[in-house]
Amino acid sequence: MAISLRGYQNRFLRGLAHSLKPVVLIGQKGLNTRIIKSIMEALDTHELIKVKFIELEDRAQKKTMIREIEDACGCFVAGVTGHVAILYRPKDDPAKRKIILPEGSPSESV
């Protein structure tokens, strides 16, 4: 993607995601087209989701999978904590977006 999220926007999204439960679980078999499709459908519906990696201890493999998800789904990673990744993809139509990211520097919004 051409744009990226700023640090304060990532913090904002992580705060919103705190109370969310993971909607997609990825096991040892890793990514496949069905899981990618599930992630895309969840992002279409919710914009902000959590994905949990189960039985996957290799950090490098997890990072590779997260990059593959970003590329395949056109989403941003707002954060990774342990075995859970927080993914964000805004709706194409600005009028239908549920989440409005803060703009400017965090000190300007105070």
PDB file as gemmi writes it, atoms N, CA and C in Angstrom:
CRYST1    1.000    1.000    1.000  90.00  90.00  90.00 P 1                      
ATOM      1  N   MET A   1       0.831  -1.179   0.000  1.00  0.00           N  
ATOM      2  CA  MET A   1       0.000   0.000   0.000  1.00  0.00           C  
ATOM      3  C   MET A   1       0.877   1.244   0.000  1.00  0.00           C  
ATOM      4  N   ALA A   2       0.392   2.279  -0.613  1.00  0.00           N  
ATOM      5  CA  ALA A   2       1.168   3.504  -0.761  1.00  0.00           C  
ATOM      6  C   ALA A   2       1.285   4.259   0.557  1.00  0.00           C  
ATOM      7  N   ILE A   3       0.231   4.287   1.336  1.00  0.00           N  
ATOM      8  CA  ILE A   3       0.279   5.029   2.594  1.00  0.00           C  
ATOM      9  C   ILE A   3       0.540   4.065   3.749  1.00  0.00           C  
ATOM     10  N   SER A   4       0.952   4.612   4.867  1.00  0.00           N  
ATOM     11  CA  SER A   4       1.141   3.786   6.051  1.00  0.00           C  
ATOM     12  C   SER A   4       0.565   4.523   7.255  1.00  0.00           C  
ATOM     13  N   LEU A   5       0.358   3.782   8.300  1.00  0.00           N  
ATOM     14  CA  LEU A   5      -0.179   4.376   9.518  1.00  0.00           C  
ATOM     15  C   LEU A   5       0.947   4.975  10.348  1.00  0.00           C  
ATOM     16  N   ARG A   6       0.632   6.070  11.017  1.00  0.00           N  
ATOM     17  CA  ARG A   6       1.588   6.696  11.926  1.00  0.00           C  
ATOM     18  C   ARG A   6       1.478   6.025  13.289  1.00  0.00           C  
ATOM     19  N   GLY A   7       2.451   6.255  14.124  1.00  0.00           N  
ATOM     20  CA  GLY A   7       2.495   5.626  15.446  1.00  0.00           C  
ATOM     21  C   GLY A   7       1.270   5.914  16.292  1.00  0.00           C  
ATOM     22  N   TYR A   8       0.827   7.170  16.319  1.00  0.00           N  
ATOM     23  CA  TYR A   8      -0.332   7.510  17.140  1.00  0.00           C  
ATOM     24  C   TYR A   8      -1.609   6.895  16.572  1.00  0.00           C  
ATOM     25  N   GLN A   9      -1.658   6.678  15.247  1.00  0.00           N  
ATOM     26  CA  GLN A   9      -2.820   6.018  14.654  1.00  0.00           C  
ATOM     27  C   GLN A   9      -2.823   4.529  15.025  1.00  0.00           C  
ATOM     28  N   ASN A  10      -1.642   3.909  15.039  1.00  0.00           N  
ATOM     29  CA  ASN A  10      -1.543   2.523  15.488  1.00  0.00           C  
ATOM     30  C   ASN A  10      -1.992   2.392  16.942  1.00  0.00           C  
ATOM     31  N   ARG A  11      -1.559   3.312  17.784  1.00  0.00           N  
ATOM     32  CA  ARG A  11      -1.968   3.279  19.199  1.00  0.00           C  
ATOM     33  C   ARG A  11      -3.481   3.423  19.328  1.00  0.00           C  
ATOM     34  N   PHE A  12      -4.066   4.319  18.538  1.00  0.00           N  
ATOM     35  CA  PHE A  12      -5.511   4.523  18.544  1.00  0.00           C  
ATOM     36  C   PHE A  12      -6.227   3.217  18.170  1.00  0.00           C  
ATOM     37  N   LEU A  13      -5.761   2.556  17.110  1.00  0.00           N  
ATOM     38  CA  LEU A  13      -6.387   1.310  16.663  1.00  0.00           C  
ATOM     39  C   LEU A  13      -6.193   0.182  17.678  1.00  0.00           C  
ATOM     40  N   ARG A  14      -5.018   0.100  18.283  1.00  0.00           N  
ATOM     41  CA  ARG A  14      -4.793  -0.927  19.313  1.00  0.00           C  
ATOM     42  C   ARG A  14      -5.732  -0.717  20.490  1.00  0.00           C  
ATOM     43  N   GLY A  15      -5.982   0.545  20.839  1.00  0.00           N  
ATOM     44  CA  GLY A  15      -6.921   0.840  21.922  1.00  0.00           C  
ATOM     45  C   GLY A  15      -8.331   0.396  21.578  1.00  0.00           C  
ATOM     46  N   LEU A  16      -8.753   0.629  20.334  1.00  0.00           N  
ATOM     47  CA  LEU A  16     -10.078   0.179  19.904  1.00  0.00           C  
ATOM     48  C   LEU A  16     -10.168  -1.342  19.878  1.00  0.00           C  
ATOM     49  N   ALA A  17      -9.071  -1.991  19.539  1.00  0.00           N  
ATOM     50  CA  ALA A  17      -9.073  -3.446  19.397  1.00  0.00           C  
ATOM     51  C   ALA A  17      -8.956  -4.177  20.733  1.00  0.00           C  
ATOM     52  N   HIS A  18      -8.637  -3.457  21.788  1.00  0.00           N  
ATOM     53  CA  HIS A  18      -8.394  -4.098  23.084  1.00  0.00           C  
ATOM     54  C   HIS A  18      -9.526  -5.035  23.503  1.00  0.00           C  
ATOM     55  N   SER A  19     -10.753  -4.617  23.321  1.00  0.00           N  
ATOM     56  CA  SER A  19     -11.888  -5.423  23.782  1.00  0.00           C  
ATOM     57  C   SER A  19     -12.365  -6.447  22.749  1.00  0.00           C  
ATOM     58  N   LEU A  20     -11.764  -6.447  21.564  1.00  0.00           N  
ATOM     59  CA  LEU A  20     -12.195  -7.378  20.517  1.00  0.00           C  
ATOM     60  C   LEU A  20     -11.662  -8.784  20.765  1.00  0.00           C  
ATOM     61  N   LYS A  21     -12.406  -9.769  20.310  1.00  0.00           N  
ATOM     62  CA  LYS A  21     -11.962 -11.156  20.334  1.00  0.00           C  
ATOM     63  C   LYS A  21     -11.445 -11.505  18.942  1.00  0.00           C  
ATOM     64  N   PRO A  22     -10.475 -12.426  18.843  1.00  0.00           N  
ATOM     65  CA  PRO A  22      -9.989 -12.835  17.519  1.00  0.00           C  
ATOM     66  C   PRO A  22     -11.120 -13.435  16.683  1.00  0.00           C  
ATOM     67  N   VAL A  23     -11.211 -13.016  15.425  1.00  0.00           N  
ATOM     68  CA  VAL A  23     -12.261 -13.529  14.541  1.00  0.00           C  
ATOM     69  C   VAL A  23     -11.739 -14.596  13.591  1.00  0.00           C  
ATOM     70  N   VAL A  24     -10.415 -14.642  13.395  1.00  0.00           N  
ATOM     71  CA  VAL A  24      -9.813 -15.659  12.536  1.00  0.00           C  
ATOM     72  C   VAL A  24      -8.679 -16.316  13.314  1.00  0.00           C  
ATOM     73  N   LEU A  25      -8.645 -17.642  13.256  1.00  0.00           N  
ATOM     74  CA  LEU A  25      -7.597 -18.411  13.913  1.00  0.00           C  
ATOM     75  C   LEU A  25      -6.761 -19.097  12.840  1.00  0.00           C  
ATOM     76  N   ILE A  26      -5.430 -18.995  12.971  1.00  0.00           N  
ATOM     77  CA  ILE A  26      -4.526 -19.617  12.018  1.00  0.00           C  
ATOM     78  C   ILE A  26      -3.724 -20.672  12.751  1.00  0.00           C  
ATOM     79  N   GLY A  27      -3.824 -21.917  12.297  1.00  0.00           N  
ATOM     80  CA  GLY A  27      -3.147 -23.034  12.948  1.00  0.00           C  
ATOM     81  C   GLY A  27      -1.834 -23.384  12.291  1.00  0.00           C  
ATOM     82  N   GLN A  28      -1.356 -24.595  12.596  1.00  0.00           N  
ATOM     83  CA  GLN A  28      -0.067 -25.052  12.104  1.00  0.00           C  
ATOM     84  C   GLN A  28       0.003 -25.144  10.587  1.00  0.00           C  
ATOM     85  N   LYS A  29      -1.110 -25.393   9.952  1.00  0.00           N  
ATOM     86  CA  LYS A  29      -1.105 -25.546   8.498  1.00  0.00           C  
ATOM     87  C   LYS A  29      -0.893 -24.214   7.789  1.00  0.00           C  
ATOM     88  N   GLY A  30      -0.986 -23.134   8.519  1.00  0.00           N  
ATOM     89  CA  GLY A  30      -0.678 -21.821   7.972  1.00  0.00           C  
ATOM     90  C   GLY A  30      -1.783 -21.226   7.128  1.00  0.00           C  
ATOM     91  N   LEU A  31      -1.364 -20.357   6.221  1.00  0.00           N  
ATOM     92  CA  LEU A  31      -2.315 -19.635   5.378  1.00  0.00           C  
ATOM     93  C   LEU A  31      -2.746 -20.475   4.185  1.00  0.00           C  
ATOM     94  N   ASN A  32      -3.989 -20.296   3.806  1.00  0.00           N  
ATOM     95  CA  ASN A  32      -4.499 -20.851   2.561  1.00  0.00           C  
ATOM     96  C   ASN A  32      -5.543 -19.879   2.033  1.00  0.00           C  
ATOM     97  N   THR A  33      -6.079 -20.155   0.877  1.00  0.00           N  
ATOM     98  CA  THR A  33      -7.022 -19.218   0.266  1.00  0.00           C  
ATOM     99  C   THR A  33      -8.280 -19.055   1.100  1.00  0.00           C  
ATOM    100  N   ARG A  34      -8.706 -20.101   1.789  1.00  0.00           N  
ATOM    101  CA  ARG A  34      -9.898 -20.012   2.631  1.00  0.00           C  
ATOM    102  C   ARG A  34      -9.685 -19.051   3.798  1.00  0.00           C  
ATOM    103  N   ILE A  35      -8.516 -19.107   4.405  1.00  0.00           N  
ATOM    104  CA  ILE A  35      -8.219 -18.209   5.533  1.00  0.00           C  
ATOM    105  C   ILE A  35      -8.092 -16.775   5.040  1.00  0.00           C  
ATOM    106  N   ILE A  36      -7.424 -16.565   3.920  1.00  0.00           N  
ATOM    107  CA  ILE A  36      -7.303 -15.216   3.348  1.00  0.00           C  
ATOM    108  C   ILE A  36      -8.693 -14.656   3.052  1.00  0.00           C  
ATOM    109  N   LYS A  37      -9.568 -15.499   2.492  1.00  0.00           N  
ATOM    110  CA  LYS A  37     -10.931 -15.059   2.185  1.00  0.00           C  
ATOM    111  C   LYS A  37     -11.676 -14.691   3.471  1.00  0.00           C  
ATOM    112  N   SER A  38     -11.501 -15.480   4.524  1.00  0.00           N  
ATOM    113  CA  SER A  38     -12.150 -15.186   5.816  1.00  0.00           C  
ATOM    114  C   SER A  38     -11.665 -13.854   6.380  1.00  0.00           C  
ATOM    115  N   ILE A  39     -10.371 -13.602   6.276  1.00  0.00           N  
ATOM    116  CA  ILE A  39      -9.813 -12.341   6.769  1.00  0.00           C  
ATOM    117  C   ILE A  39     -10.373 -11.168   5.969  1.00  0.00           C  
ATOM    118  N   MET A  40     -10.439 -11.318   4.662  1.00  0.00           N  
ATOM    119  CA  MET A  40     -10.962 -10.240   3.813  1.00  0.00           C  
ATOM    120  C   MET A  40     -12.434  -9.954   4.119  1.00  0.00           C  
ATOM    121  N   GLU A  41     -13.224 -11.005   4.320  1.00  0.00           N  
ATOM    122  CA  GLU A  41     -14.638 -10.820   4.663  1.00  0.00           C  
ATOM    123  C   GLU A  41     -14.788 -10.127   6.008  1.00  0.00           C  
ATOM    124  N   ALA A  42     -13.977 -10.529   6.984  1.00  0.00           N  
ATOM    125  CA  ALA A  42     -14.038  -9.908   8.308  1.00  0.00           C  
ATOM    126  C   ALA A  42     -13.641  -8.436   8.225  1.00  0.00           C  
ATOM    127  N   LEU A  43     -12.619  -8.116   7.442  1.00  0.00           N  
ATOM    128  CA  LEU A  43     -12.204  -6.714   7.285  1.00  0.00           C  
ATOM    129  C   LEU A  43     -13.271  -5.905   6.560  1.00  0.00           C  
ATOM    130  N   ASP A  44     -13.943  -6.514   5.585  1.00  0.00           N  
ATOM    131  CA  ASP A  44     -15.033  -5.820   4.890  1.00  0.00           C  
ATOM    132  C   ASP A  44     -16.144  -5.450   5.859  1.00  0.00           C  
ATOM    133  N   THR A  45     -16.403  -6.336   6.798  1.00  0.00           N  
ATOM    134  CA  THR A  45     -17.489  -6.124   7.750  1.00  0.00           C  
ATOM    135  C   THR A  45     -17.092  -5.191   8.891  1.00  0.00           C  
ATOM    136  N   HIS A  46     -15.912  -5.427   9.466  1.00  0.00           N  
ATOM    137  CA  HIS A  46     -15.548  -4.759  10.721  1.00  0.00           C  
ATOM    138  C   HIS A  46     -14.484  -3.673  10.611  1.00  0.00           C  
ATOM    139  N   GLU A  47     -13.679  -3.665   9.582  1.00  0.00           N  
ATOM    140  CA  GLU A  47     -12.549  -2.746   9.401  1.00  0.00           C  
ATOM    141  C   GLU A  47     -11.371  -3.052  10.332  1.00  0.00           C  
ATOM    142  N   LEU A  48     -11.634  -3.432  11.555  1.00  0.00           N  
ATOM    143  CA  LEU A  48     -10.585  -3.702  12.550  1.00  0.00           C  
ATOM    144  C   LEU A  48     -10.839  -5.078  13.147  1.00  0.00           C  
ATOM    145  N   ILE A  49      -9.865  -5.975  13.011  1.00  0.00           N  
ATOM    146  CA  ILE A  49     -10.038  -7.332  13.525  1.00  0.00           C  
ATOM    147  C   ILE A  49      -8.765  -7.820  14.203  1.00  0.00           C  
ATOM    148  N   LYS A  50      -8.926  -8.904  14.951  1.00  0.00           N  
ATOM    149  CA  LYS A  50      -7.785  -9.601  15.522  1.00  0.00           C  
ATOM    150  C   LYS A  50      -7.684 -10.970  14.869  1.00  0.00           C  
ATOM    151  N   VAL A  51      -6.449 -11.376  14.601  1.00  0.00           N  
ATOM    152  CA  VAL A  51      -6.156 -12.698  14.061  1.00  0.00           C  
ATOM    153  C   VAL A  51      -5.225 -13.382  15.048  1.00  0.00           C  
ATOM    154  N   LYS A  52      -5.566 -14.609  15.440  1.00  0.00           N  
ATOM    155  CA  LYS A  52      -4.761 -15.329  16.426  1.00  0.00           C  
ATOM    156  C   LYS A  52      -4.042 -16.490  15.767  1.00  0.00           C  
ATOM    157  N   PHE A  53      -2.763 -16.615  16.081  1.00  0.00           N  
ATOM    158  CA  PHE A  53      -1.945 -17.723  15.593  1.00  0.00           C  
ATOM    159  C   PHE A  53      -1.892 -18.790  16.677  1.00  0.00           C  
ATOM    160  N   ILE A  54      -2.356 -19.983  16.332  1.00  0.00           N  
ATOM    161  CA  ILE A  54      -2.414 -21.090  17.286  1.00  0.00           C  
ATOM    162  C   ILE A  54      -1.332 -22.107  16.935  1.00  0.00           C  
ATOM    163  N   GLU A  55      -0.641 -22.604  17.937  1.00  0.00           N  
ATOM    164  CA  GLU A  55       0.377 -23.630  17.773  1.00  0.00           C  
ATOM    165  C   GLU A  55       1.468 -23.208  16.792  1.00  0.00           C  
ATOM    166  N   LEU A  56       1.791 -21.944  16.781  1.00  0.00           N  
ATOM    167  CA  LEU A  56       2.828 -21.440  15.884  1.00  0.00           C  
ATOM    168  C   LEU A  56       3.852 -20.697  16.736  1.00  0.00           C  
ATOM    169  N   GLU A  57       4.977 -21.334  17.004  1.00  0.00           N  
ATOM    170  CA  GLU A  57       5.977 -20.759  17.898  1.00  0.00           C  
ATOM    171  C   GLU A  57       7.068 -19.982  17.161  1.00  0.00           C  
ATOM    172  N   ASP A  58       7.270 -20.258  15.874  1.00  0.00           N  
ATOM    173  CA  ASP A  58       8.346 -19.642  15.108  1.00  0.00           C  
ATOM    174  C   ASP A  58       7.992 -18.192  14.765  1.00  0.00           C  
ATOM    175  N   ARG A  59       8.724 -17.245  15.343  1.00  0.00           N  
ATOM    176  CA  ARG A  59       8.449 -15.822  15.126  1.00  0.00           C  
ATOM    177  C   ARG A  59       8.652 -15.404  13.681  1.00  0.00           C  
ATOM    178  N   ALA A  60       9.698 -15.930  13.056  1.00  0.00           N  
ATOM    179  CA  ALA A  60       9.976 -15.574  11.667  1.00  0.00           C  
ATOM    180  C   ALA A  60       8.837 -16.036  10.755  1.00  0.00           C  
ATOM    181  N   GLN A  61       8.324 -17.225  11.014  1.00  0.00           N  
ATOM    182  CA  GLN A  61       7.215 -17.746  10.215  1.00  0.00           C  
ATOM    183  C   GLN A  61       5.963 -16.886  10.418  1.00  0.00           C  
ATOM    184  N   LYS A  62       5.746 -16.464  11.658  1.00  0.00           N  
ATOM    185  CA  LYS A  62       4.588 -15.612  11.965  1.00  0.00           C  
ATOM    186  C   LYS A  62       4.718 -14.263  11.248  1.00  0.00           C  
ATOM    187  N   LYS A  63       5.901 -13.658  11.264  1.00  0.00           N  
ATOM    188  CA  LYS A  63       6.123 -12.381  10.580  1.00  0.00           C  
ATOM    189  C   LYS A  63       5.892 -12.518   9.080  1.00  0.00           C  
ATOM    190  N   THR A  64       6.350 -13.630   8.518  1.00  0.00           N  
ATOM    191  CA  THR A  64       6.165 -13.873   7.087  1.00  0.00           C  
ATOM    192  C   THR A  64       4.680 -13.988   6.765  1.00  0.00           C  
ATOM    193  N   MET A  65       3.941 -14.709   7.590  1.00  0.00           N  
ATOM    194  CA  MET A  65       2.496 -14.862   7.381  1.00  0.00           C  
ATOM    195  C   MET A  65       1.785 -13.519   7.480  1.00  0.00           C  
ATOM    196  N   ILE A  66       2.178 -12.693   8.432  1.00  0.00           N  
ATOM    197  CA  ILE A  66       1.547 -11.384   8.602  1.00  0.00           C  
ATOM    198  C   ILE A  66       1.797 -10.520   7.369  1.00  0.00           C  
ATOM    199  N   ARG A  67       3.016 -10.559   6.821  1.00  0.00           N  
ATOM    200  CA  ARG A  67       3.313  -9.807   5.600  1.00  0.00           C  
ATOM    201  C   ARG A  67       2.483 -10.315   4.424  1.00  0.00           C  
ATOM    202  N   GLU A  68       2.320 -11.629   4.343  1.00  0.00           N  
ATOM    203  CA  GLU A  68       1.505 -12.215   3.272  1.00  0.00           C  
ATOM    204  C   GLU A  68       0.049 -11.770   3.395  1.00  0.00           C  
ATOM    205  N   ILE A  69      -0.449 -11.720   4.631  1.00  0.00           N  
ATOM    206  CA  ILE A  69      -1.824 -11.269   4.865  1.00  0.00           C  
ATOM    207  C   ILE A  69      -1.960  -9.805   4.446  1.00  0.00           C  
ATOM    208  N   GLU A  70      -0.998  -8.970   4.837  1.00  0.00           N  
ATOM    209  CA  GLU A  70      -1.023  -7.547   4.451  1.00  0.00           C  
ATOM    210  C   GLU A  70      -1.099  -7.388   2.937  1.00  0.00           C  
ATOM    211  N   ASP A  71      -0.251  -8.125   2.237  1.00  0.00           N  
ATOM    212  CA  ASP A  71      -0.208  -8.012   0.776  1.00  0.00           C  
ATOM    213  C   ASP A  71      -1.490  -8.545   0.133  1.00  0.00           C  
ATOM    214  N   ALA A  72      -1.967  -9.691   0.591  1.00  0.00           N  
ATOM    215  CA  ALA A  72      -3.136 -10.329  -0.024  1.00  0.00           C  
ATOM    216  C   ALA A  72      -4.425  -9.565   0.268  1.00  0.00           C  
ATOM    217  N   CYS A  73      -4.532  -8.984   1.463  1.00  0.00           N  
ATOM    218  CA  CYS A  73      -5.783  -8.347   1.879  1.00  0.00           C  
ATOM    219  C   CYS A  73      -5.760  -6.827   1.744  1.00  0.00           C  
ATOM    220  N   GLY A  74      -4.595  -6.255   1.496  1.00  0.00           N  
ATOM    221  CA  GLY A  74      -4.502  -4.808   1.389  1.00  0.00           C  
ATOM    222  C   GLY A  74      -4.817  -4.118   2.705  1.00  0.00           C  
ATOM    223  N   CYS A  75      -4.319  -4.684   3.796  1.00  0.00           N  
ATOM    224  CA  CYS A  75      -4.615  -4.128   5.117  1.00  0.00           C  
ATOM    225  C   CYS A  75      -3.332  -3.658   5.791  1.00  0.00           C  
ATOM    226  N   PHE A  76      -3.499  -3.012   6.931  1.00  0.00           N  
ATOM    227  CA  PHE A  76      -2.386  -2.548   7.752  1.00  0.00           C  
ATOM    228  C   PHE A  76      -2.329  -3.378   9.025  1.00  0.00           C  
ATOM    229  N   VAL A  77      -1.136  -3.582   9.549  1.00  0.00           N  
ATOM    230  CA  VAL A  77      -0.983  -4.222  10.849  1.00  0.00           C  
ATOM    231  C   VAL A  77      -0.825  -3.104  11.874  1.00  0.00           C  
ATOM    232  N   ALA A  78      -1.798  -2.996  12.775  1.00  0.00           N  
ATOM    233  CA  ALA A  78      -1.755  -1.947  13.797  1.00  0.00           C  
ATOM    234  C   ALA A  78      -0.899  -2.378  14.979  1.00  0.00           C  
ATOM    235  N   GLY A  79      -0.681  -3.681  15.114  1.00  0.00           N  
ATOM    236  CA  GLY A  79       0.147  -4.179  16.194  1.00  0.00           C  
ATOM    237  C   GLY A  79       0.100  -5.689  16.285  1.00  0.00           C  
ATOM    238  N   VAL A  80       1.128  -6.240  16.926  1.00  0.00           N  
ATOM    239  CA  VAL A  80       1.185  -7.676  17.189  1.00  0.00           C  
ATOM    240  C   VAL A  80       1.566  -7.838  18.645  1.00  0.00           C  
ATOM    241  N   THR A  81       0.746  -8.564  19.382  1.00  0.00           N  
ATOM    242  CA  THR A  81       1.024  -8.837  20.784  1.00  0.00           C  
ATOM    243  C   THR A  81       0.956 -10.343  20.978  1.00  0.00           C  
ATOM    244  N   GLY A  82       2.103 -10.945  21.279  1.00  0.00           N  
ATOM    245  CA  GLY A  82       2.134 -12.394  21.456  1.00  0.00           C  
ATOM    246  C   GLY A  82       1.727 -13.103  20.184  1.00  0.00           C  
ATOM    247  N   HIS A  83       0.636 -13.857  20.261  1.00  0.00           N  
ATOM    248  CA  HIS A  83       0.152 -14.626  19.116  1.00  0.00           C  
ATOM    249  C   HIS A  83      -1.028 -13.959  18.421  1.00  0.00           C  
ATOM    250  N   VAL A  84      -1.263 -12.683  18.698  1.00  0.00           N  
ATOM    251  CA  VAL A  84      -2.420 -11.982  18.126  1.00  0.00           C  
ATOM    252  C   VAL A  84      -1.960 -10.770  17.313  1.00  0.00           C  
ATOM    253  N   ALA A  85      -2.464 -10.686  16.069  1.00  0.00           N  
ATOM    254  CA  ALA A  85      -2.188  -9.536  15.208  1.00  0.00           C  
ATOM    255  C   ALA A  85      -3.461  -8.719  15.062  1.00  0.00           C  
ATOM    256  N   ILE A  86      -3.319  -7.403  15.089  1.00  0.00           N  
ATOM    257  CA  ILE A  86      -4.445  -6.493  14.899  1.00  0.00           C  
ATOM    258  C   ILE A  86      -4.347  -5.935  13.483  1.00  0.00           C  
ATOM    259  N   LEU A  87      -5.392  -6.174  12.693  1.00  0.00           N  
ATOM    260  CA  LEU A  87      -5.403  -5.757  11.293  1.00  0.00           C  
ATOM    261  C   LEU A  87      -6.467  -4.699  11.058  1.00  0.00           C  
ATOM    262  N   TYR A  88      -6.142  -3.739  10.207  1.00  0.00           N  
ATOM    263  CA  TYR A  88      -7.062  -2.644   9.902  1.00  0.00           C  
ATOM    264  C   TYR A  88      -7.082  -2.405   8.397  1.00  0.00           C  
ATOM    265  N   ARG A  89      -8.283  -2.281   7.859  1.00  0.00           N  
ATOM    266  CA  ARG A  89      -8.457  -1.862   6.463  1.00  0.00           C  
ATOM    267  C   ARG A  89      -9.711  -1.008   6.393  1.00  0.00           C  
ATOM    268  N   PRO A  90      -9.555   0.294   6.084  1.00  0.00           N  
ATOM    269  CA  PRO A  90     -10.732   1.163   5.999  1.00  0.00           C  
ATOM    270  C   PRO A  90     -11.585   0.803   4.788  1.00  0.00           C  
ATOM    271  N   LYS A  91     -12.866   1.072   4.893  1.00  0.00           N  
ATOM    272  CA  LYS A  91     -13.765   0.858   3.761  1.00  0.00           C  
ATOM    273  C   LYS A  91     -13.404   1.832   2.653  1.00  0.00           C  
ATOM    274  N   ASP A  92     -13.657   1.424   1.409  1.00  0.00           N  
ATOM    275  CA  ASP A  92     -13.327   2.270   0.258  1.00  0.00           C  
ATOM    276  C   ASP A  92     -14.130   3.570   0.262  1.00  0.00           C  
ATOM    277  N   ASP A  93     -15.392   3.474   0.641  1.00  0.00           N  
ATOM    278  CA  ASP A  93     -16.268   4.645   0.663  1.00  0.00           C  
ATOM    279  C   ASP A  93     -16.120   5.358   2.013  1.00  0.00           C  
ATOM    280  N   PRO A  94     -15.559   6.568   2.031  1.00  0.00           N  
ATOM    281  CA  PRO A  94     -15.367   7.280   3.301  1.00  0.00           C  
ATOM    282  C   PRO A  94     -16.657   7.459   4.109  1.00  0.00           C  
ATOM    283  N   ALA A  95     -17.803   7.547   3.450  1.00  0.00           N  
ATOM    284  CA  ALA A  95     -19.072   7.737   4.163  1.00  0.00           C  
ATOM    285  C   ALA A  95     -19.482   6.493   4.946  1.00  0.00           C  
ATOM    286  N   LYS A  96     -18.974   5.332   4.562  1.00  0.00           N  
ATOM    287  CA  LYS A  96     -19.353   4.073   5.223  1.00  0.00           C  
ATOM    288  C   LYS A  96     -18.349   3.629   6.282  1.00  0.00           C  
ATOM    289  N   ARG A  97     -17.287   4.383   6.459  1.00  0.00           N  
ATOM    290  CA  ARG A  97     -16.261   3.996   7.438  1.00  0.00           C  
ATOM    291  C   ARG A  97     -16.792   4.117   8.856  1.00  0.00           C  
ATOM    292  N   LYS A  98     -16.504   3.098   9.655  1.00  0.00           N  
ATOM    293  CA  LYS A  98     -16.907   3.089  11.063  1.00  0.00           C  
ATOM    294  C   LYS A  98     -15.828   3.729  11.938  1.00  0.00           C  
ATOM    295  N   ILE A  99     -14.589   3.614  11.504  1.00  0.00           N  
ATOM    296  CA  ILE A  99     -13.454   4.099  12.283  1.00  0.00           C  
ATOM    297  C   ILE A  99     -12.851   5.305  11.574  1.00  0.00           C  
ATOM    298  N   ILE A 100     -12.762   6.409  12.292  1.00  0.00           N  
ATOM    299  CA  ILE A 100     -12.137   7.632  11.769  1.00  0.00           C  
ATOM    300  C   ILE A 100     -10.802   7.795  12.488  1.00  0.00           C  
ATOM    301  N   LEU A 101      -9.717   7.667  11.729  1.00  0.00           N  
ATOM    302  CA  LEU A 101      -8.387   7.788  12.322  1.00  0.00           C  
ATOM    303  C   LEU A 101      -8.090   9.234  12.679  1.00  0.00           C  
ATOM    304  N   PRO A 102      -7.377   9.453  13.780  1.00  0.00           N  
ATOM    305  CA  PRO A 102      -6.954  10.821  14.115  1.00  0.00           C  
ATOM    306  C   PRO A 102      -5.943  11.316  13.094  1.00  0.00           C  
ATOM    307  N   GLU A 103      -6.028  12.590  12.754  1.00  0.00           N  
ATOM    308  CA  GLU A 103      -5.120  13.206  11.796  1.00  0.00           C  
ATOM    309  C   GLU A 103      -4.195  14.171  12.523  1.00  0.00           C  
ATOM    310  N   GLY A 104      -3.100  14.503  11.885  1.00  0.00           N  
ATOM    311  CA  GLY A 104      -2.162  15.446  12.478  1.00  0.00           C  
ATOM    312  C   GLY A 104      -1.380  14.795  13.602  1.00  0.00           C  
ATOM    313  N   SER A 105      -0.558  15.558  14.271  1.00  0.00           N  
ATOM    314  CA  SER A 105       0.234  15.010  15.369  1.00  0.00           C  
ATOM    315  C   SER A 105      -0.647  14.874  16.606  1.00  0.00           C  
ATOM    316  N   PRO A 106      -0.326  13.946  17.484  1.00  0.00           N  
ATOM    317  CA  PRO A 106      -1.149  13.753  18.675  1.00  0.00           C  
ATOM    318  C   PRO A 106      -1.238  14.984  19.551  1.00  0.00           C  
ATOM    319  N   SER A 107      -0.215  15.843  19.555  1.00  0.00           N  
ATOM    320  CA  SER A 107      -0.256  17.040  20.384  1.00  0.00           C  
ATOM    321  C   SER A 107      -1.258  18.072  19.863  1.00  0.00           C  
ATOM    322  N   GLU A 108      -1.557  18.020  18.547  1.00  0.00           N  
ATOM    323  CA  GLU A 108      -2.527  18.964  17.977  1.00  0.00           C  
ATOM    324  C   GLU A 108      -3.946  18.662  18.443  1.00  0.00           C  
ATOM    325  N   SER A 109      -4.242  17.390  18.771  1.00  0.00           N  
ATOM    326  CA  SER A 109      -5.611  17.019  19.122  1.00  0.00           C  
ATOM    327  C   SER A 109      -5.913  17.244  20.607  1.00  0.00           C  
ATOM    328  N   VAL A 110      -4.901  17.684  21.378  1.00  0.00           N  
ATOM    329  CA  VAL A 110      -5.118  17.899  22.804  1.00  0.00           C  
ATOM    330  C   VAL A 110      -5.788  19.212  23.057  1.00  0.00           C  
TER     331      VAL A 110                                                      
END                                                                             
